[in-house]
Amino acid sequence: MIPIKPVGNKEAATPAQAAAAFLRPGALHLPTLPPLSLYIHFPWCVRKCPYCDFNSHEVQGGFPEDDYLAALRSDLENALPLIWGRKIYTVFIGGGTPSLLSARGLDRLLSDVRTLLPLDGAAEITMEANPGTFEAGKFKSYRASGINRLSIGIQSFNARHLQALGRIHDDGEARAAVEIAQANFDNFNLDLMYALPSQTLDEARRDIAAAIAFAPPHLSLYHLTLEPNTYFAKYPPAVPDDDASAEMQEMIDELTAAAGYRHYEISAYAQPGRQARHNLNYWQFGDYLGIGAGAHSKISFPHRIVRQMRYKQPKSYLEHAAGGQAIHEEFEVGRDELGFEFMLNALRLIDGFEANLFAERTGLTLNAIEKTLNAAEAKGLLYRDHKIIKPTELGGRFLNDLQQMFLAG
Ligand code: SF4
């Protein structure tokens, strides 16, 4: 990684100067720039869940909606020179719990986005929403403002497990949320987790079956992991062992396939044509501008790829964004890191990627990772022909090991 600027620095270049510097000659030659997405982070939740390591903070009596929306606008305005002339194909408002935004606030946010950026006519515009914040009128209004896809953090339909996960909603609210989503959105995703504290295979099956019964166009099914720096890491609950988790994964594959879902990414299942376009762009090593507290960006230029991270704490972000300095870290991705970065993402895709995408997105030839590709193939972790590179079934099962091979080589 090549640091570009220490942050919050008053002498830092203006956004236009920074953009001009990124355009100068460099070590890479990207034949074309990848599709560009916009991510907007909303950093507050009603309560912090014990397993959550996202950048989310308890609202504790309220959050400064108007100030945050103003900060997002200023953040976006300052980022514009980096993406001049580029269309936005997908927008994702994530968190945190963005569905805490008022209908008026969300409308203001999307009209700022539309005023400042050229959105593709068919742009996918997703918002994350949590049961417990669902109110029919508000969601109708979100739809009218332009949200065309909802991603709902259900996690489970089982009251006991929801409680163990520290969620603010119960099973009745989970079902009510999906019904409101169905009434207003033809495109929506349900997020569920499995391998929950004390969960049996049968309970996991009932959860997945309950989700499928709503016929959501997309399902994201995550294995609960005990992440460092969370309450669960400090006080670990008893969770199903590896064998039990593997049985749950098999059961999930069977139920989803029988219901017509295609397993296309390690945790993602979609009805035909309903893959999450925003996430696909991440996995295919596309570009994204991330605004809001702690948001990450990856932006390609003809001769370099740049990563940025905004100030993480909401208070700090609000202060810095108001002064036009929302970026906390910024660096150019080194040539030697690009192979691993690309593979870290693209190997998550069950069908892998077209061989020429590697050069298109990294500016490197496949020679850069040839040795590791051969080694992974020899171990039975990777399949490749002249068109496609993808993890084998074994590679999918040992994805971490497969990805790590590209870090070393
Ligand atoms: S609602 Fe989601 S983002 Fe918020 S604390 Fe819980 S898991 Fe984290």
Residues whose N, C-alpha, C, O or C-beta is under 5 A from the ligand:
A	BS01	SF4	C45 R47 K48 C49 C52 F54 S56 G95 G96
